[in-house]
Every structure is written in C-alpha cells, then in structure tokens.
Amino acid sequence: MNIATEAIDRLHSTASSHRRVMVIELMGHHAGWITLYAGMAGGADIILLPELGFNMKVVIDKIRKRMELGKAYSIVAVAEGVEVPTSERPAAYFTREIQEQTGFETRETVLGYIQRGGSPSPYDRNLGTLLGGHAAELIHEGRFGRMVAKLGNQISDVPLSEVAGKLRLVTADTDLVVQGKRMGISFGIW
C-alpha cells in the first residue's frame, strides 16, 4: 500500500502544475482494497473499484465540477479489475474517455508490479512478528488447519474452512467508502 499511496502523492504535483487529469491504475483484479486504501490515503478525487462498477457520466460530471470550482486537476485511482466496455485496460479507457468528453489533458499511469515492492512499514514488521508468533504457538499446540488473523485489536486464529476460497470484497457500506463519500470523493456511482 505504501508504494501505491506514494505514487498517488507524487502525481499531485505533476497534475496540478500542468492542469491535468491523472488516471492511475492499481492492482485489484477482483477486489479493490489496494485502490481504496491508496486512493483515500493519497487524496484521489475519484476511486473506481471492481465491486462497485461505475457510471461514466458520474465520473465526467465530477471532473467537470472540480474544474468549475477552480480545482485545476483531478486524480482518478482505478483498480485493474474494473470492467470497461472495450478491450482496453481500465486506465487507457478512462484516460481516453475523460479527454474526449471533457477536453481536459489526461494522462495515464499503470503502476504494475512495482507496487508489490518496497520496505514494509514498522507497523507491518511488528504485525508480522505477532502473527508469526501466534502461528508458532498453533504448531506447538498441534492445532493445524487454522489461519492466523488480527480480529479487532487481538491476534487470533480462525478455521481455514471459514476463509479458504472466499474473497473479501469492498462494499458500498465499507467504512472507508462511506467516509470517502462524505468527504466528496466520487466512487463513480454517486
């Protein structure tokens, strides 16, 4: 998440100095968690997720409204799994559509595999220590077939049968989506 957030942070200066719309495509083929978290932390104006779909009119209206309000640029964070009506990658599709429909100079960035790299944050390192320690305890106790997890503020474990093969998807009532909406961020459907 750190690399994706940093990439969005860096796009702000380019977008504002050149009065552009910047579309950044992030990982998230089925679930948009990376795009949601990085988009919110990086200050994206529009966040498009595979789970929520989009209405192009809503996207275009948001960009036009920002320009009318004197906001000289917009950042659009889009997950790679957002389904578009062409064979293009989502970033290419939105870049083309935004530029054609608004006349605003629009550029795309596809972050790709670089977002998987980078150093873990201190929080991630400490979380890894706690999760690994709990996993070692489970092995020592002979308790197999379980997944170590952080539930609330506690390190715990759950049966693999409860999580194996199941996607955890973003929904319209996910806390961060609700808060983003309150802050005026568009998710392409409102």
Backbone as ProteinMPNN parsed JSONL, in Angstrom:
{"seq_chain_A": "MNIATEAIDRLHSTASSHRRVMVIELMGHHAGWITLYAGMAGGADIILLPELGFNMKVVIDKIRKRMELGKAYSIVAVAEGVEVPTSERPAAYFTREIQEQTGFETRETVLGYIQRGGSPSPYDRNLGTLLGGHAAELIHEGRFGRMVAKLGNQISDVPLSEVAGKLRLVTADTDLVVQGKRMGISFGIW", "coords_chain_A": {"N_chain_A": [[0.813, -1.186, 0.0], [2.023, 1.197, 0.655], [3.719, 1.982, -1.497], [1.886, 2.357, -3.592], [0.318, 4.421, -2.518], [2.263, 6.415, -2.252], [2.866, 6.805, -4.955], [0.489, 7.967, -5.889], [0.538, 10.281, -4.315], [2.759, 11.554, -5.482], [1.804, 12.1, -8.023], [0.155, 14.281, -7.704], [1.623, 16.75, -7.785], [2.548, 16.865, -10.451], [0.106, 16.739, -11.835], [-1.191, 19.072, -10.89], [0.566, 21.162, -11.629], [0.484, 21.072, -14.38], [-2.162, 21.218, -14.998], [-3.814, 18.874, -15.339], [-5.715, 15.842, -15.759], [-5.063, 12.98, -14.022], [-4.85, 9.555, -14.389], [-4.517, 6.723, -12.531], [-3.696, 3.369, -12.532], [-4.144, 0.673, -10.422], [-3.277, -2.401, -8.664], [-5.695, -5.005, -8.255], [-7.632, -7.125, -9.124], [-10.019, -8.591, -8.629], [-10.859, -7.624, -6.184], [-10.997, -4.417, -4.693], [-9.348, -3.351, -2.639], [-6.637, -2.376, -2.39], [-6.669, -0.186, -4.15], [-8.723, 1.326, -2.97], [-7.674, 1.909, -0.332], [-5.142, 3.101, -0.929], [-5.989, 5.115, -2.65], [-7.635, 6.686, -0.976], [-5.767, 7.392, 1.066], [-3.861, 8.696, -0.483], [-5.193, 10.847, -1.503], [-6.923, 10.781, -3.768], [-9.356, 11.927, -6.126], [-11.359, 10.622, -7.411], [-12.316, 7.297, -7.078], [-12.239, 4.168, -8.375], [-13.666, 1.028, -8.282], [-13.661, -2.568, -8.693], [-15.804, -3.925, -7.503], [-17.881, -2.107, -7.25], [-18.524, -1.016, -9.713], [-19.226, 1.46, -12.301], [-20.437, 4.641, -13.472], [-20.057, 6.349, -16.306], [-20.934, 8.941, -16.803], [-21.187, 10.023, -14.233], [-18.5, 10.039, -13.439], [-17.373, 11.842, -15.332], [-18.919, 14.138, -14.783], [-18.043, 14.713, -12.163], [-15.347, 15.412, -12.59], [-15.631, 17.661, -14.271], [-17.057, 19.347, -12.521], [-15.168, 19.771, -10.504], [-13.264, 21.266, -11.947], [-14.821, 23.508, -12.577], [-15.07, 24.567, -10.046], [-12.629, 25.629, -9.675], [-10.606, 23.869, -9.17], [-7.727, 22.789, -10.395], [-6.926, 20.345, -11.327], [-7.368, 16.727, -11.395], [-7.283, 13.58, -9.735], [-7.586, 10.262, -10.591], [-8.066, 7.157, -9.296], [-7.929, 3.877, -10.244], [-8.892, 0.497, -10.09], [-7.367, -2.396, -11.498], [-9.192, -4.356, -12.148], [-11.63, -3.226, -12.794], [-14.413, -3.385, -14.807], [-14.581, -2.489, -18.143], [-16.216, -1.227, -21.137], [-14.736, -1.85, -23.412], [-11.878, -3.434, -25.021], [-9.712, -2.356, -23.849], [-7.25, -1.613, -21.286], [-8.315, -0.623, -18.011], [-7.165, 1.929, -17.215], [-6.349, 3.059, -19.664], [-8.798, 3.209, -21.01], [-10.347, 4.986, -19.346], [-8.71, 7.254, -19.439], [-8.803, 7.954, -22.167], [-11.608, 8.344, -22.542], [-12.184, 10.394, -20.664], [-10.582, 12.511, -21.612], [-11.655, 12.842, -24.215], [-14.357, 13.459, -23.633], [-14.259, 15.689, -21.954], [-12.275, 17.404, -22.809], [-10.115, 18.046, -21.293], [-6.655, 17.802, -20.663], [-5.399, 14.612, -20.266], [-3.708, 12.028, -18.605], [-2.287, 8.747, -18.284], [-1.184, 6.364, -15.84], [0.17, 3.281, -15.205], [0.721, 1.424, -12.549], [1.55, -1.209, -12.033], [3.673, -4.055, -11.283], [5.498, -2.863, -9.592], [4.316, -1.878, -7.326], [4.248, -3.956, -5.575], [6.659, -4.109, -4.407], [9.186, -2.669, -2.222], [9.925, -1.515, 1.134], [8.648, -2.949, 4.148], [6.417, -1.274, 6.402], [7.069, -0.03, 9.772], [4.858, -0.791, 11.351], [3.813, -2.957, 9.834], [5.963, -4.741, 10.034], [6.023, -5.283, 12.791], [3.463, -6.366, 13.091], [3.789, -8.677, 11.539], [5.59, -10.053, 13.182], [3.972, -10.556, 15.43], [1.884, -12.102, 14.265], [3.364, -14.259, 13.231], [4.413, -15.3, 15.6], [2.079, -16.196, 16.851], [1.298, -18.143, 15.014], [3.39, -19.965, 15.348], [2.838, -20.794, 17.962], [0.412, -22.145, 17.524], [1.304, -24.31, 15.966], [3.028, -25.549, 17.8], [1.134, -26.356, 19.661], [-0.155, -28.235, 18.18], [-2.32, -27.524, 16.639], [-3.704, -27.479, 13.749], [-4.733, -26.447, 10.384], [-5.705, -23.896, 10.587], [-6.016, -20.323, 10.272], [-4.003, -17.603, 10.997], [-4.967, -14.471, 12.287], [-5.726, -10.953, 12.552], [-8.075, -9.822, 14.613], [-10.071, -7.267, 15.234], [-8.396, -5.692, 17.739], [-6.902, -7.814, 18.495], [-4.706, -10.615, 18.208], [-5.512, -13.559, 16.677], [-7.019, -16.678, 15.662], [-8.587, -18.47, 12.986], [-10.698, -21.068, 11.642], [-9.497, -22.605, 8.672], [-11.434, -23.426, 6.895], [-13.38, -21.492, 7.033], [-12.403, -19.376, 5.593], [-11.0, -20.129, 3.289], [-10.789, -19.935, -0.195], [-12.565, -17.844, -0.385], [-13.433, -14.568, -1.28], [-12.767, -11.391, 0.098], [-14.6, -8.7, -0.245], [-14.881, -5.227, -1.235], [-17.563, -3.194, -0.219], [-20.41, -1.028, -0.773], [-21.064, -0.07, 1.701], [-18.765, -0.225, 3.194], [-16.666, 1.063, 5.684], [-14.598, 2.956, 4.954], [-15.33, 3.662, 2.363], [-17.817, 4.852, 2.835], [-16.994, 7.032, 4.445], [-15.293, 8.328, 2.62], [-17.127, 9.094, 0.667], [-18.623, 10.94, 2.166], [-16.694, 12.898, 2.338], [-16.628, 13.9, -0.167], [-15.445, 12.467, -2.181], [-15.63, 10.759, -5.228], [-17.0, 7.656, -6.16], [-17.602, 6.79, -8.583], [-20.201, 5.983, -8.916], [-21.901, 7.548, -7.475]], "CA_chain_A": [[0.0, 0.0, 0.0], [2.876, 2.381, 0.749], [4.196, 2.377, -2.83], [0.731, 2.868, -4.343], [-0.035, 5.724, -1.937], [3.331, 7.352, -2.629], [2.709, 7.116, -6.384], [-0.609, 8.938, -5.995], [1.073, 11.527, -3.751], [3.661, 12.185, -6.455], [1.041, 12.566, -9.185], [-0.489, 15.564, -7.404], [2.407, 17.903, -8.258], [2.51, 16.868, -11.918], [-1.256, 17.059, -12.267], [-1.532, 20.473, -10.596], [1.402, 22.111, -12.377], [0.143, 21.016, -15.807], [-3.622, 21.267, -15.12], [-4.17, 17.613, -15.983], [-6.366, 14.737, -15.059], [-4.158, 11.836, -13.989], [-5.518, 8.281, -14.109], [-3.534, 5.737, -12.096], [-4.255, 2.018, -12.413], [-3.513, -0.088, -9.348], [-3.669, -3.802, -8.592], [-7.009, -5.293, -7.694], [-8.382, -7.743, -10.218], [-11.374, -8.907, -8.16], [-11.163, -6.803, -5.005], [-10.388, -3.096, -4.83], [-8.815, -2.853, -1.372], [-5.43, -1.559, -2.591], [-7.088, 1.075, -4.762], [-9.479, 2.073, -1.963], [-6.801, 2.422, 0.723], [-4.153, 4.026, -1.501], [-6.721, 6.265, -3.174], [-8.025, 7.535, 0.154], [-4.57, 7.931, 1.724], [-3.144, 9.561, -1.419], [-6.005, 12.001, -1.872], [-7.566, 10.696, -5.088], [-10.658, 12.592, -6.21], [-12.283, 9.593, -7.886], [-11.783, 5.962, -6.814], [-13.085, 3.225, -9.113], [-13.417, -0.314, -7.76], [-14.376, -3.605, -9.447], [-17.027, -4.342, -6.821], [-18.931, -1.091, -7.302], [-18.834, -0.601, -11.079], [-19.135, 2.902, -12.487], [-21.273, 5.313, -14.454], [-19.129, 7.312, -16.891], [-21.481, 10.296, -16.639], [-20.838, 10.45, -12.876], [-17.06, 10.328, -13.462], [-17.179, 13.072, -16.114], [-19.522, 15.248, -14.028], [-17.167, 15.024, -11.023], [-14.168, 16.122, -13.102], [-16.082, 18.993, -14.715], [-17.425, 20.123, -11.329], [-13.917, 20.195, -9.866], [-12.68, 22.343, -12.758], [-15.683, 24.686, -12.391], [-14.799, 25.097, -8.71], [-11.261, 26.14, -9.643], [-9.634, 22.798, -8.916], [-7.067, 22.737, -11.697], [-6.552, 18.981, -11.705], [-8.059, 15.635, -10.703], [-6.603, 12.284, -9.681], [-8.512, 9.133, -10.669], [-7.443, 5.875, -8.965], [-8.796, 2.819, -10.775], [-8.387, -0.868, -9.935], [-7.209, -3.079, -12.783], [-10.323, -5.249, -12.394], [-12.858, -2.52, -13.164], [-14.829, -3.808, -16.147], [-14.886, -1.401, -19.078], [-16.915, -1.782, -22.302], [-13.838, -2.087, -24.546], [-10.811, -4.373, -24.683], [-8.615, -1.588, -23.265], [-7.043, -1.631, -19.839], [-9.118, 0.455, -17.429], [-6.507, 3.25, -17.25], [-6.404, 3.57, -21.043], [-10.194, 3.529, -21.299], [-10.753, 6.207, -18.645], [-7.915, 8.37, -19.967], [-9.37, 8.338, -23.467], [-12.968, 8.855, -22.366], [-12.15, 11.683, -19.956], [-10.047, 13.54, -22.512], [-12.617, 13.076, -25.302], [-15.613, 14.044, -23.159], [-14.078, 16.962, -21.238], [-11.271, 18.25, -23.445], [-9.008, 18.263, -20.366], [-5.5, 16.942, -20.902], [-5.498, 13.473, -19.356], [-2.593, 11.094, -18.745], [-2.437, 7.515, -17.508], [-0.043, 5.689, -15.241], [-0.143, 1.929, -14.738], [1.784, 1.174, -11.581], [2.041, -2.565, -12.262], [4.254, -4.864, -10.22], [6.337, -2.083, -8.677], [3.604, -1.652, -6.067], [4.463, -5.101, -4.686], [7.985, -3.982, -3.803], [9.343, -1.683, -1.157], [10.147, -1.985, 2.503], [7.45, -2.922, 4.987], [6.388, -0.221, 7.421], [7.281, -0.583, 11.121], [3.62, -1.461, 11.769], [3.752, -4.253, 9.152], [7.0, -5.613, 10.598], [5.566, -5.727, 14.113], [2.32, -7.252, 12.877], [4.362, -9.95, 11.099], [6.146, -10.709, 14.369], [2.849, -11.051, 16.238], [1.202, -13.185, 13.541], [4.284, -15.397, 13.194], [4.465, -15.879, 16.946], [0.833, -16.94, 17.089], [1.358, -19.342, 14.16], [4.304, -20.907, 16.004], [2.098, -21.368, 19.093], [-0.546, -23.122, 16.988], [2.069, -25.508, 15.578], [3.481, -26.169, 19.049], [-0.044, -26.971, 20.29], [-0.723, -29.227, 17.274], [-3.594, -27.006, 16.11], [-3.488, -27.215, 12.327], [-5.944, -26.118, 9.644], [-6.199, -22.6, 11.062], [-5.349, -19.143, 9.73], [-3.76, -16.558, 11.984], [-5.599, -13.228, 11.834], [-5.929, -9.876, 13.525], [-9.511, -9.571, 14.74], [-10.109, -6.082, 16.084], [-7.032, -5.405, 18.2], [-6.358, -9.057, 19.032], [-4.194, -11.639, 17.299], [-6.332, -14.734, 16.919], [-6.978, -17.613, 14.538], [-9.898, -18.941, 12.526], [-10.575, -22.275, 10.817], [-9.282, -22.363, 7.239], [-12.69, -23.67, 6.176], [-14.173, -20.258, 7.028], [-11.813, -18.342, 4.731], [-10.401, -20.671, 2.065], [-11.537, -19.772, -1.434], [-13.554, -16.764, -0.281], [-12.911, -13.217, -1.451], [-13.301, -10.331, 0.958], [-14.817, -7.632, -1.215], [-15.314, -3.899, -0.814], [-18.989, -2.945, -0.462], [-20.779, 0.39, -0.687], [-21.149, 0.347, 3.1], [-17.455, -0.316, 3.837], [-16.442, 2.32, 6.413], [-13.77, 3.919, 4.222], [-16.14, 4.143, 1.234], [-18.809, 5.768, 3.411], [-16.304, 8.265, 4.837], [-14.852, 8.991, 1.393], [-18.316, 9.726, 0.078], [-18.901, 12.131, 2.991], [-15.646, 13.89, 2.062], [-16.772, 14.386, -1.533], [-14.757, 11.611, -3.147], [-16.57, 10.016, -6.066], [-16.683, 6.255, -6.417], [-18.071, 6.509, -9.934], [-21.613, 5.604, -8.954], [-22.606, 8.682, -6.904]], "C_chain_A": [[0.858, 1.253, 0.0], [3.303, 2.885, -0.621], [3.053, 2.976, -3.639], [0.318, 4.245, -3.831], [0.992, 6.775, -2.333], [3.22, 7.748, -4.104], [1.597, 8.142, -6.586], [-0.159, 10.289, -5.452], [1.904, 12.278, -4.787], [2.92, 12.705, -7.682], [0.389, 13.925, -8.947], [0.298, 16.743, -7.97], [2.41, 17.989, -9.776], [1.143, 17.294, -12.417], [-1.563, 18.538, -12.051], [-0.703, 21.446, -11.418], [1.06, 22.144, -13.861], [-1.365, 21.046, -16.062], [-4.15, 20.033, -15.864], [-5.062, 16.764, -15.093], [-5.385, 13.575, -15.148], [-4.953, 10.6, -13.58], [-4.433, 7.288, -13.728], [-4.233, 4.401, -11.875], [-3.438, 1.239, -11.397], [-3.993, -1.534, -9.378], [-5.025, -3.938, -7.919], [-7.889, -5.863, -8.779], [-9.829, -8.034, -9.82], [-11.81, -8.0, -7.012], [-10.359, -5.506, -5.054], [-9.76, -2.521, -3.573], [-7.588, -1.97, -1.551], [-5.812, -0.199, -3.152], [-7.857, 1.932, -3.765], [-8.54, 2.709, -0.939], [-5.782, 3.418, 0.183], [-4.832, 5.278, -2.036], [-7.136, 7.221, -2.074], [-6.799, 8.18, 0.792], [-3.83, 8.922, 0.831], [-3.942, 10.758, -1.9], [-6.565, 11.965, -3.28], [-8.944, 11.351, -5.022], [-11.758, 11.626, -6.631], [-11.596, 8.251, -7.667], [-12.749, 4.96, -7.432], [-12.682, 1.795, -8.759], [-14.214, -1.356, -8.528], [-15.712, -3.984, -8.824], [-18.184, -3.369, -7.024], [-19.35, -0.715, -8.715], [-18.701, 0.905, -11.213], [-20.166, 3.357, -13.497], [-20.397, 6.423, -15.024], [-19.632, 8.746, -16.744], [-21.129, 10.856, -15.262], [-19.361, 10.838, -12.81], [-16.801, 11.659, -14.161], [-17.733, 14.275, -15.359], [-18.641, 15.67, -12.856], [-15.956, 15.827, -11.493], [-14.545, 17.528, -13.549], [-16.391, 19.897, -13.52], [-16.173, 20.629, -10.614], [-13.292, 21.359, -10.633], [-13.491, 23.632, -12.601], [-15.432, 25.358, -11.042], [-13.37, 25.621, -8.567], [-10.208, 25.117, -9.276], [-8.987, 22.477, -10.255], [-6.697, 21.328, -12.152], [-7.414, 17.983, -10.948], [-7.195, 14.387, -10.767], [-7.68, 11.202, -9.647], [-7.717, 7.863, -10.373], [-8.406, 4.776, -9.399], [-8.129, 1.459, -10.579], [-8.366, -1.558, -11.294], [-8.399, -3.966, -13.133], [-11.633, -4.555, -12.723], [-13.202, -2.898, -14.599], [-15.226, -2.603, -16.983], [-15.469, -2.01, -20.349], [-16.052, -2.0, -23.545], [-12.787, -3.101, -24.119], [-9.609, -3.665, -24.056], [-8.448, -1.901, -21.778], [-7.88, -0.503, -19.255], [-8.463, 1.834, -17.499], [-6.581, 3.861, -18.64], [-7.824, 4.002, -21.4], [-10.601, 4.848, -20.648], [-9.983, 7.423, -19.14], [-8.511, 8.871, -21.27], [-10.745, 8.979, -23.306], [-12.983, 10.232, -21.7], [-11.661, 12.783, -20.889], [-11.043, 13.874, -23.624], [-13.858, 13.82, -24.812], [-15.456, 15.395, -22.459], [-13.162, 17.932, -21.969], [-10.092, 18.544, -22.535], [-7.87, 17.296, -20.692], [-5.484, 15.853, -19.828], [-4.37, 12.499, -19.654], [-2.836, 9.879, -17.856], [-1.105, 7.037, -16.962], [-0.532, 4.32, -14.796], [1.007, 1.527, -13.827], [2.362, -0.236, -11.711], [2.679, -3.202, -11.035], [5.117, -4.08, -9.246], [5.645, -1.867, -7.335], [3.733, -2.819, -5.102], [5.791, -5.002, -3.947], [7.997, -2.996, -2.652], [9.517, -2.33, 0.199], [8.842, -1.959, 3.288], [7.554, -1.797, 6.016], [6.696, -0.847, 8.784], [6.041, -1.326, 11.637], [3.544, -2.858, 11.15], [4.776, -5.23, 9.723], [6.562, -6.169, 11.957], [4.365, -6.653, 14.015], [2.803, -8.63, 12.432], [4.941, -10.746, 12.26], [5.036, -11.32, 15.216], [2.136, -12.224, 15.566], [2.07, -14.439, 13.497], [4.389, -16.094, 14.539], [3.23, -16.709, 17.249], [0.811, -18.222, 16.249], [2.266, -20.398, 14.789], [3.625, -21.572, 17.204], [1.106, -22.43, 18.617], [0.162, -24.424, 16.612], [2.495, -26.272, 16.826], [2.335, -26.911, 19.746], [-0.684, -28.044, 19.411], [-2.06, -28.814, 16.688], [-3.371, -26.576, 14.658], [-4.808, -26.87, 11.643], [-6.559, -24.798, 10.084], [-5.396, -21.477, 10.402], [-5.205, -18.12, 10.85], [-4.322, -15.255, 11.427], [-5.588, -12.196, 12.949], [-7.416, -9.564, 13.511], [-9.688, -8.432, 15.737], [-8.685, -5.715, 16.452], [-6.336, -6.642, 18.748], [-5.818, -9.948, 17.917], [-4.923, -12.925, 17.666], [-6.141, -15.71, 15.767], [-8.39, -18.077, 14.24], [-9.694, -20.205, 11.7], [-10.389, -21.907, 9.341], [-10.567, -22.538, 6.446], [-13.565, -22.423, 6.109], [-13.66, -19.218, 6.033], [-11.303, -18.853, 3.387], [-11.325, -20.491, 0.87], [-12.569, -18.662, -1.414], [-12.867, -15.414, -0.433], [-13.554, -12.286, -0.437], [-13.402, -9.092, 0.082], [-15.201, -6.317, -0.549], [-16.806, -3.789, -1.126], [-19.255, -1.446, -0.322], [-20.884, 0.863, 0.756], [-19.863, 0.086, 3.887], [-17.138, 1.05, 4.45], [-15.673, 3.361, 5.604], [-14.488, 4.461, 2.986], [-17.153, 5.169, 1.742], [-18.15, 7.095, 3.778], [-15.813, 9.032, 3.613], [-15.989, 9.732, 0.714], [-18.679, 11.002, 0.838], [-17.923, 13.261, 2.696], [-15.718, 14.436, 0.638], [-16.008, 13.598, -2.575], [-15.815, 10.848, -3.927], [-16.08, 8.581, -6.226], [-17.286, 5.81, -7.747], [-19.517, 6.081, -10.046], [-22.494, 6.642, -8.28], [-21.696, 9.86, -6.938]], "O_chain_A": [[0.476, 2.266, -0.586], [3.256, 4.088, -0.881], [3.235, 3.997, -4.302], [0.003, 5.134, -4.622], [0.634, 7.893, -2.704], [3.457, 8.904, -4.454], [1.751, 9.081, -7.368], [-0.439, 11.325, -6.054], [1.765, 13.49, -4.947], [3.373, 13.659, -8.315], [0.102, 14.645, -9.903], [-0.288, 17.642, -8.571], [2.286, 19.081, -10.33], [1.038, 18.121, -13.323], [-2.13, 19.188, -12.929], [-1.227, 22.467, -11.863], [1.321, 23.143, -14.531], [-1.803, 20.915, -17.205], [-4.837, 20.146, -16.879], [-5.146, 16.942, -13.878], [-4.929, 13.228, -16.238], [-5.64, 10.598, -12.559], [-3.522, 7.035, -14.517], [-5.217, 4.305, -11.142], [-2.213, 1.153, -11.49], [-4.986, -1.857, -10.03], [-5.435, -3.094, -7.122], [-8.779, -5.188, -9.296], [-10.754, -7.755, -10.582], [-12.986, -7.656, -6.89], [-9.182, -5.507, -5.415], [-9.651, -1.301, -3.455], [-7.5, -0.914, -0.924], [-5.328, 0.828, -2.677], [-7.66, 3.147, -3.72], [-8.604, 3.916, -0.706], [-5.581, 4.475, 0.78], [-4.306, 6.382, -1.89], [-7.003, 8.435, -2.223], [-6.792, 9.387, 1.034], [-3.236, 9.88, 1.326], [-3.418, 11.597, -2.632], [-6.675, 13.007, -3.926], [-9.608, 11.325, -3.986], [-12.923, 11.785, -6.266], [-10.431, 8.081, -8.026], [-13.923, 4.905, -7.066], [-11.526, 1.401, -8.911], [-15.326, -1.074, -8.974], [-16.653, -4.329, -9.539], [-19.346, -3.772, -6.973], [-20.426, -0.149, -8.903], [-18.13, 1.56, -10.341], [-20.697, 2.564, -14.274], [-20.028, 7.347, -14.299], [-18.832, 9.667, -16.577], [-20.807, 12.037, -15.139], [-19.008, 11.847, -12.198], [-16.085, 12.509, -13.631], [-17.086, 15.321, -15.3], [-18.506, 16.863, -12.585], [-15.583, 16.815, -10.86], [-13.84, 18.486, -13.232], [-16.028, 21.073, -13.513], [-16.124, 21.777, -10.173], [-12.842, 22.331, -10.026], [-12.921, 24.719, -12.504], [-15.567, 26.575, -10.914], [-12.949, 26.008, -7.477], [-9.042, 25.463, -9.09], [-9.644, 21.948, -11.151], [-6.202, 21.151, -13.265], [-8.1, 18.335, -9.988], [-6.467, 14.169, -11.736], [-8.568, 11.217, -8.795], [-6.794, 7.525, -11.114], [-9.56, 4.748, -8.971], [-6.944, 1.294, -10.867], [-9.238, -1.331, -12.133], [-8.596, -4.295, -14.303], [-12.65, -5.222, -12.914], [-12.377, -2.749, -15.501], [-16.081, -1.807, -16.596], [-15.244, -3.19, -20.62], [-16.578, -2.301, -24.616], [-12.803, -3.576, -22.984], [-8.598, -4.303, -23.764], [-9.366, -2.381, -21.113], [-8.133, 0.487, -19.942], [-9.138, 2.815, -17.812], [-6.848, 5.055, -18.779], [-8.022, 5.045, -22.024], [-11.139, 5.731, -21.316], [-10.55, 8.51, -19.25], [-8.701, 10.073, -21.454], [-11.01, 10.04, -23.872], [-13.712, 11.127, -22.128], [-12.254, 13.86, -20.951], [-11.255, 15.045, -23.94], [-14.357, 14.712, -25.499], [-16.415, 16.163, -22.377], [-13.257, 19.144, -21.776], [-9.153, 19.224, -22.951], [-8.102, 16.117, -20.961], [-5.549, 16.143, -18.634], [-4.104, 12.181, -20.813], [-3.497, 9.967, -16.822], [-0.048, 7.274, -17.546], [-1.534, 4.213, -14.09], [2.131, 1.317, -14.284], [3.562, -0.423, -11.513], [2.285, -2.931, -9.901], [5.44, -4.587, -8.171], [6.312, -1.692, -6.315], [3.37, -2.695, -3.932], [6.023, -5.724, -2.977], [6.952, -2.552, -2.176], [9.287, -3.526, 0.381], [8.025, -1.055, 3.114], [8.648, -1.424, 6.44], [6.594, -2.064, 8.939], [6.163, -2.367, 12.282], [3.248, -3.831, 11.844], [4.485, -6.416, 9.876], [6.709, -7.359, 12.235], [4.259, -7.617, 14.772], [2.283, -9.644, 12.896], [4.801, -11.968, 12.315], [5.143, -12.461, 15.664], [1.822, -13.22, 16.216], [1.577, -15.549, 13.7], [4.446, -17.321, 14.613], [3.322, -17.79, 17.831], [0.357, -19.266, 16.72], [1.949, -21.587, 14.767], [3.809, -22.766, 17.442], [0.977, -23.488, 19.234], [-0.332, -25.511, 16.909], [2.342, -27.491, 16.901], [2.545, -27.965, 20.347], [-1.641, -28.696, 19.829], [-2.85, -29.667, 16.284], [-2.913, -25.468, 14.381], [-5.875, -26.986, 12.247], [-7.769, -24.595, 9.975], [-4.241, -21.667, 10.024], [-6.165, -17.815, 11.557], [-4.173, -14.965, 10.24], [-5.457, -12.525, 14.128], [-7.948, -9.093, 12.506], [-9.481, -8.61, 16.937], [-7.859, -5.457, 15.577], [-5.294, -6.533, 19.394], [-6.392, -10.027, 16.831], [-4.945, -13.326, 18.83], [-5.2, -15.576, 14.985], [-9.265, -18.079, 15.105], [-8.626, -20.394, 11.118], [-11.05, -21.002, 8.831], [-10.766, -21.869, 5.432], [-14.408, -22.31, 5.219], [-14.383, -18.291, 5.669], [-11.187, -18.075, 2.44], [-12.5, -20.853, 0.921], [-13.373, -18.552, -2.34], [-11.848, -15.149, 0.204], [-14.748, -12.389, -0.153], [-12.385, -8.506, -0.288], [-15.765, -6.292, 0.544], [-17.258, -4.242, -2.178], [-18.419, -0.7, 0.187], [-20.804, 2.062, 1.018], [-19.866, 0.167, 5.115], [-17.323, 2.079, 3.8], [-16.062, 4.529, 5.575], [-14.27, 5.611, 2.606], [-17.323, 6.231, 1.142], [-18.68, 8.161, 3.464], [-15.908, 10.259, 3.574], [-15.825, 10.858, 0.246], [-19.003, 12.022, 0.229], [-18.274, 14.437, 2.79], [-14.956, 15.333, 0.277], [-15.929, 14.011, -3.732], [-16.782, 10.35, -3.351], [-14.887, 8.336, -6.405], [-17.456, 4.618, -8.002], [-20.011, 5.84, -11.147], [-23.709, 6.634, -8.478], [-22.077, 10.947, -6.504]]}, "name": "protein", "num_of_chains": 1, "seq": "MNIATEAIDRLHSTASSHRRVMVIELMGHHAGWITLYAGMAGGADIILLPELGFNMKVVIDKIRKRMELGKAYSIVAVAEGVEVPTSERPAAYFTREIQEQTGFETRETVLGYIQRGGSPSPYDRNLGTLLGGHAAELIHEGRFGRMVAKLGNQISDVPLSEVAGKLRLVTADTDLVVQGKRMGISFGIW"}
